[in-house]
Every structure is written in C-alpha cells, then in structure tokens.
Amino acid sequence: MKWVTFVSKSEPSFNLPRVGWISSSTGQVLSHPQLPSTVLELIKSAENWQKRTTDWENSGTALKFERSSIQLLSPIPRPVSMRDGYAFRQHVEAARKNRGLPMIPEFDQFPVFYFTNHLAVVGEGDLWVQRQALEKLDFELEVAIVVGKAGKNIPASKADEHIFGFMVMNDWSARHLQMEEMKLNLGPAKGKDFATSLGPWLVTRDELRAHVQPGPNGERHNLKMRCFVNGKQVSFGNLKDMTWTFAQIIERASYGVTLEPGEVIGSGTVGTGCFLELNGSKITDNQWLKPGDQVALEVDALGRLENTIQEAKEDYVGTP
C-alpha cells in the first residue's frame, strides 16, 4: 500500500492533516473517518488496515480526493527519530577523492549514521530556506525506511522484518555551513538540521517484493533513482548498489538500543546524488541550488518528490 498524510485545499478544515492511501486502480487519494489520525498511530496499530481499506474502496464508502485538491505532507510529519546512513561506497569514495583524501578504511568495517532533526521534516511543495543556508545549498538523493516493529540487538538476518515501508528522502544540505562546522569534528549540525523532505508516500514493504534481491546481509532493492533540477536530469543510481544494506544499518543502530515504530533511517546519498559530488567530479560546474529552482527526486515504485526552493524571511518567531 501507499500511505499518505495530506490536507485538503477545498474544505474549511483544510489545515488539519489526515491519513489516506493511494488507490491502485484510479490513483486518487482515498481516506476514511475510521482511519487513525496519523500514519504513526497506524503503524503502531495491530489492525489489518490493508483489508479494511480494500473493503472501504470496494464498498464505495471511502472519501475520494483528486491530487489537485490536496497538499501532500510528509507521510510521517513528525518521526519518532531520524537517522541518516552513509551506505553508498561510490558517493563516499568520490566525495573524499574530490577533497584530495583517500578512501577511509573504516567505511568497510561497519555502517555509520548520524541523527538529524526529526522536527524539521517536510513533504512536497515549497521549501523555505534561510539566507545563510542558501550559500552552496545542495540536494541529496536518498531512500528512507520507517521502522514498523520494535526491537533491540536486531540481527541483520531478522532486520528486514522490522521495516514497515520505504519512501523517497531528500537530505537538504547547506554546504557552506556544513564545511565550516565539520572542522570541529562534531557533525554537520546547522548544515543539515533545517529541512529533510520525505514522501510523496510511504510504500509498504510487501509492495516491493518484485524488486527484492535477497542476500546474506539482508534484502536489496532494484530501484532506479534519479534527480532532476529544473527539468534537467543530474543524477542517476540504483538502491541495490548500497554497500551496507538497510538490514545491516538496523543491526548497527539497534545494538544496545531499542528501535521503536515510526523511527526513520535514511540510506545516505546514492552515487552522483548531490552537487557536492557532481561539482568535484566536474560533471557540473560549481552548481548549487538557488531560490526558484525545482528539485525532483524519482525512485522506481516509490514515486516522485518535488520541492521548489524559496528564500525565507529572518523574522523572529516566538511563542507567548
């Protein structure tokens, strides 16, 4: 199934998010009053929602929405937490080479990740970025998983069973801020924490069976990945080329720690999946994102996630 969180543009309560799903027959967004109020609640529930949504759709009791009448938000607007991996060797090797650095041997010893801001998640549409973050603004073409079943010390052999679903992820990066901060060896901080786009929908694991490549270290998925900037393709890769599988990342992340339903884990950037890599490899010429640019990430079976860069005001915003 493809689960969505959306707001209606045509109803008086349009600013209240609701849960829905994509009809496999019409492509419309469907919903029902008996659905939980958030996808996170739905994931935690033991209810067979797939059967219930099929019944609602077949009986004609589902509410129908045309895509033009709604705004898709992130499927999970407020994840329980959000980690981002570093799983594609091609990206890591190229990025280091472009900085005059050899490939770091520790990359092959264990998968790594960092925590990013789970409260700065957006879906499709305008992406409002502060002035300082616009200096060398970059996209990152990724796929994210959502944990569906709690677990601690999860072995890679069982880790795929803990995945609820998959979605496209854009790990926006303010490279100027990131490069300054990383000199202190304490993570990217403000270079990353201002926004992450997730969407357009959350595709359940069972829907990707035809794309699975089983292996001793967990499942890989043969899904082509592309990025377009203002309609021009700049990136191409495949999710199956992850050096570290999601199962291995889950094994590492859950060591001594309980992973909870609703936690999000990104794959890291696919090879060619950002301007930092493309510019350094001379594929693009010092190209960065600017206000007005449209960035579209496409992943087979997971959909197309589009954002348009806008410059945000720097007014003080506080609560009483």
N, C-alpha and C positions, 0 to 999 in steps of 0.2 A: 504494500500500500504506500501511497504518498500522502503524508500528513502535512497540514499547513496550519499556520496561525495568520489570521487576516483581520482587517477591519473593512467594513462596508462603507463606501463613499455616498450611498444613496439613502441610508436610514438615519433617523435622528440620533441614534446611539452609535453612529459610525466610528466613534473614537474608542469603543470598547472592543478589545480583541476577542476573537472567538476561534474555536478549533474547527477544522474541516478536513476534507480529503479530496483528492482529485479523482473524478470519475474516469475509470479506464475506458469507458465507451464514448463519452462525449467531451472529455477534457474540462468540463465545468468544475468549479469548486462547489462541493456539497457540504452541508452541515446538518446538525440535528440538535434540538434543545436538550436531549439526554446525554450528549457528549460532555466530558469533563470540561472545565473552564480553561485548562491549559494542557498542552501536549505533555508537560512534565507529569501532571496528575494521571494522564492516560498511560504513560509508560510505567508508572508505579502500580497501576491497577492490574488485577488478575483477570479482569473482564476480557472476553473474546470480542474485541471491538471490530475485528475484521468481519466476523459473522454478522454482527449487529448492523454494521454499515451496509453490508450487502443486502440484508433484509429491508433496511430503510430505503435503499436505492431501488430495489425491485418493487417495493410496495408503493413507491411514489410519495413517501412521507418525508423524504429528505428535502431540505431547503436548497434551492439552486441559485448560484451566483455566477454571472459571466465575469471573466477575468477583468474586463474593462470597468466593472462596477466595484472592484475591491482593490485594496492595497495589501500585498503580501508582506508580512513582517518576517523576522527570523522565525523558523519553526519553533525554536525554544528561545524566546526573547531574553530569559534570564537563566542560563545554565547553572547547575549546582557549582561547577567549577569549569575552568577551561585550560587545558594543557595544549602545547603545540610541539610536535616532534621535529626531528631532523633526519628524516628517513631515506632521502634520495641521495645516493653517493654522487651522482652526476652533478647535482646542484652544489653540494658541499665542496667537491673537488674543483669545480670551475670557479666558484667564488673565492676559494683560497688561492688558486693559481693566479687569478686576476689581481690579487693583493700581493703577489710575489711570495706566497707561502706554500710549503709542501703540504701534501695531504696528511692530516693528523692521524697517526696510527690508532689512537683511542676510538676513532669512529667505528672500527671493526670489532671492538671489544664488547660494546653494549649500546643500546639505543638511549638517546638522551631527549629531554624535553624541557620546556620552561613553562611557568604559569603566566597566563596573560589575563587581561581584565574581562571577567565574565559579566560585568555590569555595563560594558560598552559594546554590546552586540547589536547589530542592525540587520535588516533584510535588504530587499531590493529598493531601488529609488535613489534619491539624492543622498550624498554623503557629505556632511558638513565638517570641514576641516579647518582648524585654526591656522593662522598665518605662519607660525614657526614650523608647524608640521608639514606645510606645503613646500618647504625647501627640500628638494630631492624626494618628493612623495613617490612611493612605489606600491605596486600591487604584488601579491604573492598567490600563485595558482596552487590550490591545495584541495584535499578532500578531508572531511572530518567524520568521525564516528560519534555516536551517542551511546553511552553505557545503558544497558537495559536491565541488568541483573547485578545485584551487589556481590562483591567478592573480595577476598584478601588472599595474598600469596597465590594468585591465579597462574597456573602453568600455561605456557603457550598452547599446549595440546587441548586445553579447555577454554581458552580465552575468546575464541570467536563466538562461543555460545553466550557470552556476556554482552555482545553487541546488539543493540536494538535496531539501529539503522545508520544510514550514510547520508551526507549532504555536501554540497559544494561549499568551500571555505575560501574567503579572500582575507589573508592576514596583512592588512594595510601597514605600511612601514614608512616612517619619516626618517629617511636615511641620514640626513644631516644630524638630527638629534641622536639617532642610534649610534652613529660613528663617534660622536663626542662622548656619549655615556659609556660605551663599551671600553673606553680607555681605562675606566675604573674597575673593570673586570667584575661587574655586578649585574650583568644582564641589560637588556635593551630599554627597560623602563618606559620613559615618555616617548621613545621612538616607536613603541608598539601599542601602548595602552589606550589609545584614543578611539580605536574602532576595529572591529572584526565583523565582516559580513558573512552570514550563514544563510543558506537557502538553495533554491527557492522553496524547496520542500524537503521533508525528511523521508527518505526511501527505506522501507523496512528491509532487513537483511534477506528475507526469503525471496524478495522480488529480484534479487541479483544472482540467483542460482545459476542462470545460463552463462554468467560471466566469471564464475569462480574457477580458479586454478588451485586445486588442493596441493599441499606440500607439507614437509615435515615440520616447518616452522609456522604453520597456520595458513589460512586462505590468502590468496592474491586475487585481484580482480582485474580482468582485461577490459579496462575502461579508458578510452582515449580522452585526453584532457587538452583544452585549447583556451587561449586568451586572445581577445580582440580589443584593441584600443582605437576608438573612433572608427570602428568597422574594419580595421586592418588587423589581420592575424599576426601576432608577435610571438606566441608560444605554442609549443606542441609537445605532449608527452603522454605517458600511459601509467595508470595507477599500479599496474602489475610490476613496474620497474622499481618499486620500493625495495631498498636494500634490507631494511628492517620491516617486517610485517606488522600490521596492527596487533596481531596476537603477541608478538614479541614486545611491542611497546606496552601493552596491557600487563604482561608478565612483569616487566620492569617497574611500571607505575604502581602496581598493586603490592609490591614487595614491602611487607610490614605495614601496609596501608589499605584500608577498605575503600574500594571504589564503589560509589553509590549511583543508582539510576539517575540519569539526567546530567552526568558529567560528560563533557565534550573533550575529545582528543583529536588534534589535527595531525595530518601526515607530515607536515613540513613541505617545503616548496619542491615541486617537480622540476626536473632539469629543464632549463630555458624559461622557468616560470616567474621571472621577475626582471625588471630593468637593471638591477644591480649586477646580475649575471650577464644579461644581454649586452649592456654597455661595456663591461670589462672584456667580453669576448669579441667586441667590435661588430656584433650583429646589429646593434643600434648605436647611434652616435649621441652619447650624453643625453639620452631622452629620459624625461621624468614627467610625472603627471601634473596637470595644471587645471585650474577651475574651468569647467565646461567640458572636460574630457569624459567620454563614456567608456567604462571598462566592463567588458562582458566575459565571464568565465563560463565555459561549457564543459561538461563531463558527461560522457555517454551514460544513459539510463538515470542520471541524477539531475539533469536539467541545465538551464542557463540562468546565471545570476548576474544581473546588470545593476551598475551604480554609476551615477553621474557626480563628478567632483564639484563641490561648491565651497566657496570661502565663507567661513563662519565669522560672525561678529565676536568681538572680545569683551562684550559687556559683562559686568559682574552679575552673577545669578546666585541668589541665596534663598534659604527658606526662613520663614518667620521664627 
